[in-house]
Amino acid sequence: MSKEILQGVIIGASSTLLGIGVYLLARRQILSFRYTVGWLALFAVGALSSVLVPAAQPLADLVKVTPGVIVSAAGVLTLLAICVQLSISISGLQERVRTLAEEIALHRATGDNHAARR
């Protein structure tokens, strides 16, 4: 077995195991659907890397890099997309927390005024 094939098998097996782990987290509702899809896409690229390397050869020749760089770039782009999605979600949550804190402060201020009038 050549070194490249062995590397492909190891990467594919590792990606498959990690994908199963993500699936199990999703089944337990620990991981939301949109993140599950993103992580499974990343692991699918990894699991199929040994098949994708030869398929990436024409594009690699066009850009003058190795096929491994093309496959790795696909993985990195998937990770970046997940990071952007996480940033959007966190920003939305921060805004919701700020709004909720303001509403609670307003409610307390209004509630205190009503209690003082009694």
C-alpha positions in Angstrom: 0.0 0.0 0.0 1.4 3.4 -1.0 1.9 6.2 1.4 -0.7 8.4 -0.3 -3.3 5.6 -0.1 -2.6 4.9 3.5 -2.9 8.7 4.3 -6.2 8.8 2.4 -7.5 5.8 4.4 -6.5 7.3 7.7 -8.0 10.7 6.9 -11.2 9.0 5.6 -11.6 6.8 8.6 -10.9 9.7 11.0 -13.4 11.9 9.2 -16.0 9.2 9.3 -15.6 8.6 13.0 -15.8 12.3 13.7 -18.9 12.5 11.5 -20.5 9.8 13.5 -19.7 11.7 16.7 -21.3 14.9 15.3 -24.4 12.8 14.2 -24.7 11.4 17.7 -24.4 14.9 19.2 -27.2 16.1 16.8 -29.4 13.1 17.8 -29.1 14.1 21.4 -30.0 17.7 20.4 -26.7 19.0 21.8 -25.8 20.4 18.3 -28.2 22.4 16.2 -29.2 21.3 12.7 -27.4 24.0 10.9 -24.1 23.3 12.6 -24.6 19.6 12.2 -24.9 20.2 8.4 -21.7 22.3 8.4 -19.6 19.9 10.3 -20.9 16.9 8.4 -20.0 18.7 5.1 -16.5 19.2 6.4 -16.1 15.6 7.4 -17.6 14.4 4.1 -14.8 16.4 2.3 -12.3 14.6 4.6 -13.8 11.2 4.2 -13.9 11.6 0.4 -10.5 13.2 0.2 -8.8 10.1 -1.4 -11.5 10.1 -4.1 -11.5 13.9 -4.4 -7.7 14.3 -4.9 -7.7 12.7 -8.4 -10.9 14.6 -9.3 -9.2 17.9 -8.3 -6.3 17.3 -10.6 -7.6 19.4 -13.5 -8.2 22.4 -11.3 -4.9 21.9 -9.5 -3.1 21.9 -12.9 -4.9 25.1 -13.8 -3.9 26.9 -10.6 -0.5 25.2 -10.6 -0.8 23.6 -7.2 -1.1 20.0 -6.0 -4.6 18.3 -5.8 -4.1 18.1 -2.0 -4.1 21.8 -1.8 -7.4 22.0 -3.6 -9.0 19.5 -1.2 -7.5 21.2 1.8 -8.8 24.5 0.6 -12.3 23.1 0.4 -12.0 22.0 4.0 -10.6 25.4 5.1 -13.4 27.2 3.3 -16.0 25.0 5.0 -14.4 25.8 8.4 -14.5 29.5 7.6 -18.2 29.2 6.7 -18.9 27.6 10.0 -16.9 30.3 11.8 -18.9 33.0 10.0 -22.2 31.3 10.9 -21.1 31.0 14.6 -20.1 34.7 14.6 -23.6 35.6 13.2 -25.3 33.5 15.8 -23.3 34.9 18.7 -23.9 38.4 17.5 -27.6 37.8 17.4 -27.6 36.2 20.9 -25.7 39.2 22.2 -28.3 41.6 20.8 -31.1 39.5 22.3 -29.4 39.5 25.7 -28.9 43.3 25.6 -32.5 43.8 24.6 -33.7 41.5 27.3 -31.5 43.2 29.9 -33.0 46.6 28.9 -36.5 45.3 29.1 -35.9 43.8 32.5 -34.4 47.1 33.8 -37.4 49.0 32.4 -39.8 46.5 34.0 -38.0 46.8 37.3 -38.0 50.6 37.1 -41.7 50.6 36.3 -42.5 48.0 38.9 -40.6 49.9 41.6 -42.5 53.1 40.8 -45.9 51.3 41.1 -44.8 49.7 44.4 -43.7 53.1 45.8 -47.1 54.6 45.0 -49.1 52.1 47.0 
